[in-house]
Amino acid sequence: ARDLPAGSEVCTSYVELRRPLHVRRENLRQNWGFECRCDRCLFEEVAFSEAGHHEATMAVWRRFESVVESRQCDEHVLQRLVKDASDLVDKVLESLLARPRSALAAVPEHM
């Protein structure tokens, strides 16, 4: 193990990338002692910053975790979960695209 200078790019995934931003960041803080500020995390931070987005994300994530933990899922439950997640992403992207560029200052320029 070695210390990395602040701002160093780490190209190794230390967490499950399909988890929501706040879940990934909490895991990184608790287990590795840092907060990820990669382009993806910065983008998601801005994209999911509007009121209600965090709560909606957590609701879908909790339902997903419940399905995984129970190891039981009928087709209807899975279809509903996928639809709700897809609808949430659509809503977040629509909201993001409607914002003025100045509101997106934290999004890396090349994204």
VMD Tcl script that builds the backbone (N, CA, C; Angstrom):
set m [mol new atoms 333]
animate dup $m
set s [atomselect $m all]
$s set {name element resname resid chain x y z} {
  {N N ALA 1 A 0.837 -1.187 0.000}
  {CA C ALA 1 A 0.000 0.000 0.000}
  {C C ALA 1 A 0.875 1.241 0.000}
  {N N ARG 2 A 0.374 2.276 -0.644}
  {CA C ARG 2 A 1.108 3.547 -0.668}
  {C C ARG 2 A 0.114 4.687 -0.678}
  {N N ASP 3 A 0.545 5.816 -0.198}
  {CA C ASP 3 A -0.299 7.010 -0.218}
  {C C ASP 3 A -0.313 7.581 -1.630}
  {N N LEU 4 A -1.463 8.100 -2.019}
  {CA C LEU 4 A -1.595 8.762 -3.314}
  {C C LEU 4 A -1.730 10.256 -3.081}
  {N N PRO 5 A -1.068 11.055 -3.901}
  {CA C PRO 5 A -1.246 12.503 -3.779}
  {C C PRO 5 A -2.695 12.885 -4.083}
  {N N ALA 6 A -3.173 13.925 -3.432}
  {CA C ALA 6 A -4.524 14.423 -3.692}
  {C C ALA 6 A -4.676 14.715 -5.177}
  {N N GLY 7 A -5.803 14.336 -5.725}
  {CA C GLY 7 A -6.081 14.588 -7.138}
  {C C GLY 7 A -5.604 13.489 -8.066}
  {N N SER 8 A -4.934 12.464 -7.533}
  {CA C SER 8 A -4.481 11.360 -8.374}
  {C C SER 8 A -5.678 10.583 -8.910}
  {N N GLU 9 A -5.586 10.164 -10.150}
  {CA C GLU 9 A -6.653 9.370 -10.737}
  {C C GLU 9 A -6.428 7.906 -10.389}
  {N N VAL 10 A -7.469 7.277 -9.851}
  {CA C VAL 10 A -7.420 5.859 -9.516}
  {C C VAL 10 A -8.315 5.141 -10.512}
  {N N CYS 11 A -7.757 4.186 -11.215}
  {CA C CYS 11 A -8.527 3.498 -12.258}
  {C C CYS 11 A -8.952 2.096 -11.824}
  {N N THR 12 A -8.996 1.880 -10.539}
  {CA C THR 12 A -9.445 0.610 -9.978}
  {C C THR 12 A -10.767 0.842 -9.276}
  {N N SER 13 A -11.707 -0.045 -9.505}
  {CA C SER 13 A -12.997 0.086 -8.844}
  {C C SER 13 A -12.938 -0.604 -7.488}
  {N N TYR 14 A -13.224 0.148 -6.437}
  {CA C TYR 14 A -13.229 -0.383 -5.088}
  {C C TYR 14 A -14.640 -0.711 -4.609}
  {N N VAL 15 A -15.630 -0.390 -5.408}
  {CA C VAL 15 A -17.030 -0.600 -5.030}
  {C C VAL 15 A -17.810 -1.124 -6.230}
  {N N GLU 16 A -18.991 -1.632 -5.954}
  {CA C GLU 16 A -19.902 -2.073 -7.007}
  {C C GLU 16 A -20.419 -0.833 -7.746}
  {N N LEU 17 A -20.097 -0.718 -9.012}
  {CA C LEU 17 A -20.395 0.497 -9.775}
  {C C LEU 17 A -21.869 0.701 -10.082}
  {N N ARG 18 A -22.683 -0.324 -9.933}
  {CA C ARG 18 A -24.112 -0.178 -10.206}
  {C C ARG 18 A -24.875 0.400 -9.024}
  {N N ARG 19 A -24.192 0.572 -7.900}
  {CA C ARG 19 A -24.849 1.158 -6.728}
  {C C ARG 19 A -25.003 2.660 -6.921}
  {N N PRO 20 A -25.984 3.255 -6.236}
  {CA C PRO 20 A -26.145 4.713 -6.318}
  {C C PRO 20 A -24.914 5.440 -5.765}
  {N N LEU 21 A -24.729 6.653 -6.221}
  {CA C LEU 21 A -23.572 7.465 -5.835}
  {C C LEU 21 A -23.365 7.508 -4.328}
  {N N HIS 22 A -24.387 7.847 -3.569}
  {CA C HIS 22 A -24.200 8.009 -2.128}
  {C C HIS 22 A -23.840 6.685 -1.455}
  {N N VAL 23 A -24.299 5.566 -1.988}
  {CA C VAL 23 A -23.938 4.251 -1.443}
  {C C VAL 23 A -22.470 3.967 -1.746}
  {N N ARG 24 A -22.045 4.248 -2.982}
  {CA C ARG 24 A -20.639 4.042 -3.346}
  {C C ARG 24 A -19.727 4.924 -2.505}
  {N N ARG 25 A -20.093 6.196 -2.388}
  {CA C ARG 25 A -19.234 7.118 -1.632}
  {C C ARG 25 A -19.151 6.739 -0.155}
  {N N GLU 26 A -20.265 6.336 0.422}
  {CA C GLU 26 A -20.249 5.929 1.836}
  {C C GLU 26 A -19.351 4.710 2.020}
  {N N ASN 27 A -19.442 3.769 1.106}
  {CA C ASN 27 A -18.594 2.587 1.171}
  {C C ASN 27 A -17.119 2.962 1.054}
  {N N LEU 28 A -16.814 3.860 0.147}
  {CA C LEU 28 A -15.424 4.303 -0.016}
  {C C LEU 28 A -14.917 5.024 1.226}
  {N N ARG 29 A -15.742 5.879 1.817}
  {CA C ARG 29 A -15.340 6.600 3.038}
  {C C ARG 29 A -15.072 5.620 4.177}
  {N N GLN 30 A -16.001 4.692 4.376}
  {CA C GLN 30 A -15.875 3.758 5.499}
  {C C GLN 30 A -14.729 2.765 5.321}
  {N N ASN 31 A -14.573 2.253 4.108}
  {CA C ASN 31 A -13.607 1.173 3.894}
  {C C ASN 31 A -12.249 1.611 3.366}
  {N N TRP 32 A -12.206 2.753 2.707}
  {CA C TRP 32 A -10.951 3.171 2.072}
  {C C TRP 32 A -10.503 4.580 2.472}
  {N N GLY 33 A -11.369 5.326 3.131}
  {CA C GLY 33 A -10.972 6.631 3.649}
  {C C GLY 33 A -10.896 7.760 2.646}
  {N N PHE 34 A -11.645 7.663 1.549}
  {CA C PHE 34 A -11.641 8.791 0.609}
  {C C PHE 34 A -13.008 8.939 -0.042}
  {N N GLU 35 A -13.227 10.115 -0.617}
  {CA C GLU 35 A -14.440 10.390 -1.384}
  {C C GLU 35 A -14.052 10.479 -2.849}
  {N N CYS 36 A -14.692 9.670 -3.660}
  {CA C CYS 36 A -14.390 9.667 -5.083}
  {C C CYS 36 A -14.892 10.959 -5.734}
  {N N ARG 37 A -14.046 11.550 -6.559}
  {CA C ARG 37 A -14.403 12.760 -7.290}
  {C C ARG 37 A -14.124 12.555 -8.776}
  {N N CYS 38 A -14.288 11.294 -9.241}
  {CA C CYS 38 A -14.068 11.013 -10.666}
  {C C CYS 38 A -15.173 11.688 -11.490}
  {N N ASP 39 A -14.999 11.706 -12.800}
  {CA C ASP 39 A -15.975 12.355 -13.682}
  {C C ASP 39 A -17.373 11.781 -13.503}
  {N N ARG 40 A -17.466 10.473 -13.400}
  {CA C ARG 40 A -18.781 9.856 -13.238}
  {C C ARG 40 A -19.452 10.306 -11.952}
  {N N CYS 41 A -18.715 10.280 -10.856}
  {CA C CYS 41 A -19.296 10.685 -9.569}
  {C C CYS 41 A -19.693 12.158 -9.577}
  {N N LEU 42 A -18.855 13.002 -10.169}
  {CA C LEU 42 A -19.195 14.430 -10.248}
  {C C LEU 42 A -20.445 14.639 -11.096}
  {N N PHE 43 A -20.544 13.905 -12.198}
  {CA C PHE 43 A -21.727 14.006 -13.043}
  {C C PHE 43 A -22.977 13.577 -12.269}
  {N N GLU 44 A -22.914 12.435 -11.598}
  {CA C GLU 44 A -24.068 11.953 -10.846}
  {C C GLU 44 A -24.418 12.896 -9.698}
  {N N GLU 45 A -23.415 13.499 -9.100}
  {CA C GLU 45 A -23.663 14.448 -8.005}
  {C C GLU 45 A -24.537 15.597 -8.491}
  {N N VAL 46 A -24.237 16.103 -9.673}
  {CA C VAL 46 A -25.019 17.199 -10.250}
  {C C VAL 46 A -26.368 16.679 -10.749}
  {N N ALA 47 A -26.349 15.567 -11.466}
  {CA C ALA 47 A -27.578 15.048 -12.077}
  {C C ALA 47 A -28.645 14.706 -11.043}
  {N N PHE 48 A -28.244 14.163 -9.904}
  {CA C PHE 48 A -29.208 13.721 -8.895}
  {C C PHE 48 A -29.363 14.733 -7.757}
  {N N SER 49 A -28.990 15.979 -7.997}
  {CA C SER 49 A -28.985 16.976 -6.929}
  {C C SER 49 A -30.341 17.629 -6.673}
  {N N GLU 50 A -31.277 17.500 -7.595}
  {CA C GLU 50 A -32.570 18.153 -7.393}
  {C C GLU 50 A -33.380 17.456 -6.304}
  {N N ALA 51 A -34.230 18.232 -5.669}
  {CA C ALA 51 A -35.074 17.702 -4.594}
  {C C ALA 51 A -35.849 16.490 -5.081}
  {N N GLY 52 A -35.862 15.470 -4.288}
  {CA C GLY 52 A -36.612 14.267 -4.599}
  {C C GLY 52 A -35.829 13.198 -5.325}
  {N N HIS 53 A -34.776 13.579 -6.036}
  {CA C HIS 53 A -34.016 12.577 -6.783}
  {C C HIS 53 A -33.309 11.593 -5.854}
  {N N HIS 54 A -32.713 12.105 -4.801}
  {CA C HIS 54 A -32.007 11.230 -3.856}
  {C C HIS 54 A -32.988 10.256 -3.211}
  {N N GLU 55 A -34.111 10.761 -2.766}
  {CA C GLU 55 A -35.108 9.914 -2.101}
  {C C GLU 55 A -35.660 8.862 -3.066}
  {N N ALA 56 A -35.935 9.257 -4.297}
  {CA C ALA 56 A -36.451 8.315 -5.288}
  {C C ALA 56 A -35.411 7.237 -5.606}
  {N N THR 57 A -34.161 7.655 -5.703}
  {CA C THR 57 A -33.078 6.696 -5.948}
  {C C THR 57 A -32.985 5.697 -4.803}
  {N N MET 58 A -33.044 6.208 -3.576}
  {CA C MET 58 A -32.957 5.327 -2.412}
  {C C MET 58 A -34.140 4.356 -2.367}
  {N N ALA 59 A -35.320 4.804 -2.721}
  {CA C ALA 59 A -36.499 3.930 -2.702}
  {C C ALA 59 A -36.322 2.771 -3.682}
  {N N VAL 60 A -35.862 3.069 -4.891}
  {CA C VAL 60 A -35.637 2.014 -5.880}
  {C C VAL 60 A -34.506 1.098 -5.405}
  {N N TRP 61 A -33.433 1.688 -4.868}
  {CA C TRP 61 A -32.295 0.895 -4.406}
  {C C TRP 61 A -32.704 -0.045 -3.267}
  {N N ARG 62 A -33.491 0.452 -2.315}
  {CA C ARG 62 A -33.942 -0.407 -1.207}
  {C C ARG 62 A -34.778 -1.576 -1.728}
  {N N ARG 63 A -35.630 -1.307 -2.701}
  {CA C ARG 63 A -36.430 -2.389 -3.286}
  {C C ARG 63 A -35.537 -3.413 -3.973}
  {N N PHE 64 A -34.533 -2.938 -4.693}
  {CA C PHE 64 A -33.585 -3.842 -5.354}
  {C C PHE 64 A -32.856 -4.701 -4.321}
  {N N GLU 65 A -32.334 -4.065 -3.271}
  {CA C GLU 65 A -31.627 -4.818 -2.231}
  {C C GLU 65 A -32.545 -5.845 -1.569}
  {N N SER 66 A -33.785 -5.495 -1.373}
  {CA C SER 66 A -34.743 -6.415 -0.770}
  {C C SER 66 A -34.936 -7.653 -1.643}
  {N N VAL 67 A -35.044 -7.446 -2.944}
  {CA C VAL 67 A -35.191 -8.561 -3.882}
  {C C VAL 67 A -33.947 -9.447 -3.827}
  {N N VAL 68 A -32.775 -8.832 -3.833}
  {CA C VAL 68 A -31.522 -9.592 -3.799}
  {C C VAL 68 A -31.414 -10.383 -2.497}
  {N N GLU 69 A -31.692 -9.730 -1.380}
  {CA C GLU 69 A -31.580 -10.391 -0.079}
  {C C GLU 69 A -32.576 -11.529 0.075}
  {N N SER 70 A -33.784 -11.372 -0.447}
  {CA C SER 70 A -34.800 -12.416 -0.304}
  {C C SER 70 A -34.526 -13.603 -1.228}
  {N N ARG 71 A -33.743 -13.353 -2.271}
  {CA C ARG 71 A -33.454 -14.372 -3.279}
  {C C ARG 71 A -34.733 -14.923 -3.920}
  {N N GLN 72 A -35.773 -14.101 -3.860}
  {CA C GLN 72 A -37.036 -14.469 -4.485}
  {C C GLN 72 A -37.579 -13.259 -5.230}
  {N N CYS 73 A -37.969 -13.510 -6.458}
  {CA C CYS 73 A -38.494 -12.393 -7.240}
  {C C CYS 73 A -39.342 -12.958 -8.366}
  {N N ASP 74 A -40.585 -12.536 -8.396}
  {CA C ASP 74 A -41.386 -12.968 -9.534}
  {C C ASP 74 A -41.200 -11.970 -10.670}
  {N N GLU 75 A -41.622 -12.372 -11.838}
  {CA C GLU 75 A -41.401 -11.567 -13.040}
  {C C GLU 75 A -42.026 -10.181 -12.924}
  {N N HIS 76 A -43.209 -10.084 -12.347}
  {CA C HIS 76 A -43.899 -8.802 -12.206}
  {C C HIS 76 A -43.092 -7.840 -11.331}
  {N N VAL 77 A -42.572 -8.341 -10.223}
  {CA C VAL 77 A -41.776 -7.493 -9.315}
  {C C VAL 77 A -40.533 -6.985 -10.033}
  {N N LEU 78 A -39.869 -7.861 -10.748}
  {CA C LEU 78 A -38.661 -7.463 -11.469}
  {C C LEU 78 A -38.973 -6.460 -12.577}
  {N N GLN 79 A -40.029 -6.698 -13.325}
  {CA C GLN 79 A -40.421 -5.752 -14.385}
  {C C GLN 79 A -40.729 -4.383 -13.803}
  {N N ARG 80 A -41.436 -4.345 -12.689}
  {CA C ARG 80 A -41.796 -3.078 -12.048}
  {C C ARG 80 A -40.543 -2.345 -11.566}
  {N N LEU 81 A -39.614 -3.081 -10.988}
  {CA C LEU 81 A -38.372 -2.485 -10.497}
  {C C LEU 81 A -37.565 -1.885 -11.645}
  {N N VAL 82 A -37.432 -2.618 -12.720}
  {CA C VAL 82 A -36.697 -2.121 -13.891}
  {C C VAL 82 A -37.402 -0.910 -14.478}
  {N N LYS 83 A -38.712 -0.950 -14.590}
  {CA C LYS 83 A -39.469 0.199 -15.123}
  {C C LYS 83 A -39.293 1.425 -14.245}
  {N N ASP 84 A -39.398 1.249 -12.928}
  {CA C ASP 84 A -39.253 2.386 -12.014}
  {C C ASP 84 A -37.844 2.975 -12.081}
  {N N ALA 85 A -36.834 2.119 -12.177}
  {CA C ALA 85 A -35.453 2.605 -12.291}
  {C C ALA 85 A -35.260 3.357 -13.607}
  {N N SER 86 A -35.791 2.813 -14.679}
  {CA C SER 86 A -35.698 3.464 -15.989}
  {C C SER 86 A -36.418 4.811 -15.993}
  {N N ASP 87 A -37.607 4.852 -15.413}
  {CA C ASP 87 A -38.365 6.109 -15.332}
  {C C ASP 87 A -37.610 7.151 -14.513}
  {N N LEU 88 A -36.978 6.711 -13.435}
  {CA C LEU 88 A -36.203 7.634 -12.603}
  {C C LEU 88 A -35.034 8.222 -13.388}
  {N N VAL 89 A -34.308 7.386 -14.103}
  {CA C VAL 89 A -33.182 7.872 -14.906}
  {C C VAL 89 A -33.674 8.852 -15.968}
  {N N ASP 90 A -34.780 8.529 -16.623}
  {CA C ASP 90 A -35.346 9.449 -17.620}
  {C C ASP 90 A -35.689 10.799 -16.987}
  {N N LYS 91 A -36.318 10.755 -15.826}
  {CA C LYS 91 A -36.712 11.989 -15.127}
  {C C LYS 91 A -35.484 12.820 -14.751}
  {N N VAL 92 A -34.463 12.159 -14.248}
  {CA C VAL 92 A -33.241 12.854 -13.843}
  {C C VAL 92 A -32.564 13.474 -15.060}
  {N N LEU 93 A -32.471 12.743 -16.152}
  {CA C LEU 93 A -31.823 13.278 -17.353}
  {C C LEU 93 A -32.615 14.422 -17.970}
  {N N GLU 94 A -33.930 14.307 -17.993}
  {CA C GLU 94 A -34.762 15.406 -18.497}
  {C C GLU 94 A -34.543 16.666 -17.667}
  {N N SER 95 A -34.502 16.484 -16.358}
  {CA C SER 95 A -34.277 17.604 -15.454}
  {C C SER 95 A -32.893 18.217 -15.677}
  {N N LEU 96 A -31.910 17.357 -15.842}
  {CA C LEU 96 A -30.536 17.822 -16.057}
  {C C LEU 96 A -30.421 18.609 -17.358}
  {N N LEU 97 A -31.022 18.101 -18.407}
  {CA C LEU 97 A -30.932 18.756 -19.712}
  {C C LEU 97 A -31.697 20.077 -19.763}
  {N N ALA 98 A -32.642 20.263 -18.863}
  {CA C ALA 98 A -33.418 21.505 -18.824}
  {C C ALA 98 A -32.698 22.614 -18.056}
  {N N ARG 99 A -31.620 22.284 -17.366}
  {CA C ARG 99 A -30.905 23.285 -16.571}
  {C C ARG 99 A -30.002 24.137 -17.457}
  {N N PRO 100 A -29.797 25.381 -17.057}
  {CA C PRO 100 A -28.843 26.212 -17.798}
  {C C PRO 100 A -27.415 25.692 -17.580}
  {N N ARG 101 A -26.555 25.914 -18.548}
  {CA C ARG 101 A -25.163 25.432 -18.464}
  {C C ARG 101 A -24.498 25.906 -17.185}
  {N N SER 102 A -24.806 27.104 -16.728}
  {CA C SER 102 A -24.177 27.624 -15.512}
  {C C SER 102 A -24.501 26.771 -14.286}
  {N N ALA 103 A -25.636 26.067 -14.309}
  {CA C ALA 103 A -26.016 25.212 -13.189}
  {C C ALA 103 A -25.259 23.890 -13.224}
  {N N LEU 104 A -24.528 23.663 -14.295}
  {CA C LEU 104 A -23.802 22.409 -14.466}
  {C C LEU 104 A -22.294 22.601 -14.321}
  {N N ALA 105 A -21.905 23.621 -13.621}
  {CA C ALA 105 A -20.470 23.957 -13.507}
  {C C ALA 105 A -19.620 22.818 -12.966}
  {N N ALA 106 A -20.176 21.971 -12.101}
  {CA C ALA 106 A -19.410 20.893 -11.507}
  {C C ALA 106 A -19.233 19.684 -12.447}
  {N N VAL 107 A -19.994 19.675 -13.548}
  {CA C VAL 107 A -19.867 18.572 -14.498}
  {C C VAL 107 A -18.597 18.779 -15.323}
  {N N PRO 108 A -17.750 17.766 -15.400}
  {CA C PRO 108 A -16.529 17.909 -16.200}
  {C C PRO 108 A -16.869 18.364 -17.623}
  {N N GLU 109 A -16.077 19.253 -18.146}
  {CA C GLU 109 A -16.327 19.908 -19.434}
  {C C GLU 109 A -16.487 18.922 -20.582}
  {N N HIS 110 A -15.737 17.833 -20.574}
  {CA C HIS 110 A -15.768 16.889 -21.692}
  {C C HIS 110 A -16.960 15.940 -21.642}
  {N N MET 111 A -17.829 16.076 -20.663}
  {CA C MET 111 A -18.983 15.163 -20.580}
  {C C MET 111 A -20.166 15.756 -21.305}
}
mol reanalyze $m
mol bondsrecalc $m
mol representation Tube
mol addrep $m
